[in-house]
Amino acid sequence: MMSINATFMKTPSMKLILKLTLTLFLSCFCQAVFSVDVNNSEWDKKLQQADQLKSSRADKLSEILLQLEPQLDKFTHKQRYFYIYLSAYDKTYKGQINQAISLHQEVDENSQDTELSYRSKISLVNLYALQQKWLEGYVYLEKISLQRKEIKNLQIRHQGLMVSAVFYNEIEEYGMSIKLTQQLLDENVSGRNLCVTLSERVKARFALSNIDVLQKEIDEAINSCLIVNEKVIVNILRSYIASSYLDHNQPEKLIDLLEVHHQEMKDSPHNLLILKTDSLLAAAYLQTNNLDKAMENALAVIQHPDAAQYFKGVVRAYKVLAAIARQQGNNDLALEYQDKYISFKESFFAQNQAKQLAVASAKYQLSEKDNQILLLSKQEQISRLALKNQRQLIIVWSVALIAFFMLVFFWFYRKHAHRELLRQKQVNWELLELDKLKDRILTNTSHELRTPLNGIIGLSELILLDYEKNIEDELIEYIRLIGKCGTRLALIVSDILELAQLKSGRHKFYFEKFDFSELIHEANLLCSPLVDPKVSVSYQQDHQEIILVSDEQKVLQVIYNLLGNAIKFTHEGSINIRCELKDDFLWVYIKDTGIGIPEDKIESVFNGFEQVDNSNSRKYEGTGIGLAISREIIHGLGGKIYLKSQLGLGTEACFSLPVSPTTE
């Protein structure tokens, strides 16, 4: 048998068959291996092409993904998750945000490619910001920050820094945004990245600074964006300038700036920019008394499909429409717009509160996680950690419950106030005129603000009166603090309302004849308990008797404010009050040897809520509204007021009043 097999193997035909078989096997093997390599190379090219087109050609992205889908089972691990990452982008463009988030989370959790995982985190921050889920977005923002050092690709790292800066601006943590944009500038970003970086830095600094200080930076950002044809960002930067013009009561400048680019803004896909532009123009046209244009722009805001996404613009639009309706004598419509203005303003406030609460909660959770890592490494501290967590959880839930009950209370109270307003309107309808409608709105607004404050003050006093002996000393101090804070806030509300009336010209002055010397004496008596023992107060006047015809109480309020400031900021030395008559005007000078005011702050202290030291740790309390009220009173009475001061040497406040009111 062996002999037969050996003979057979030696035959030429058998050798040929073996050679052919071996050649065929090697050919098939090489072809299979080569085919896999070719396919992988082709798939990588397709995936890279889709990645490059994902931001500019959403239709092409979908087309490439459909071509690659049948081969998904043959992909490598890296290719598979690259495909999932691109599919998440495709879902985003199709409006399937939740599905896109799930896909990005899958990539972040399972991809072995560090840069791809980092890119998915960046996308998750963007998507959560789009959904206004600040808590979830902040968590991924922290993950980006921790992973940033691992990213070697400069472009991807820059993308993470820019997205982080944008998100920090959205949650109003402007200091972090400025820090990140400065890091980008230090790394010499260019092109579109430079445009975005400069615009985000301007946005952060605009929220913290005066627009005049930033003019050079805004011009630089606009020029960089024009180079790369980023018209939307350029117009956003222009809107910052326009907002400043509105705040500084310069409506003509605002109109000149925005109307030139209005159509360009309307043609952009950025709906929030369109709403902001229309609302700013509406307010500006109202100030210039162009009611038709003001109404046109205000209606464009409230009728926009995405109006609910920009509460600030809608609030401004309804305020304009209410003012127009009042000027046109349409009281019903004015009241309707006023109610919507109040409603959207409350919603805007609630949205901001929710954002800040979410960010605070995220910080709390991340901080808590770090604490657990540190504490769990030490076995003997586990019990203390558990107790700490429990207490913090109780605090969080307590705050949440208090906030919930306050919101419920406010909702019921507002419904009650609204019903009362309608009832009064029905009873007094035939007796109301246009001026009385304005007064009623102001009165009701004052009532809505003061009533909850009076409730807080009254309840704190009632608790102390009835239960002081049964409550711990520490809790009593907290209750007293609540009452003091409520009282102080009530005074602030009164000052704000008075300032608003004075600025709008609705305040009425009551002129009568009085002796100015007696008024100075009364102000001295009111302020004398506050004077430091090391300070002397003196008064001198050129004439024995000074008789004025003016609003005695308002003049007393001005003297009390100015003298009170001198007393507050003077700890030793003297305060001198001097009066003199010049050309039918009385000039009053109040000079002190106090701490003084920096030269660059002299003008700004006359603005509402402005102080020399605006830091959280400032030494001197107060709202900074006294000088603003004093200026409006003096201007309303036909006089002038100004300050002269040197830091560390003292301040001289001077104002003038006509001896008799002028008549036209």
Disulfide bonds with the S-S distance in Angstrom:
Cys195-Cys225 1.98
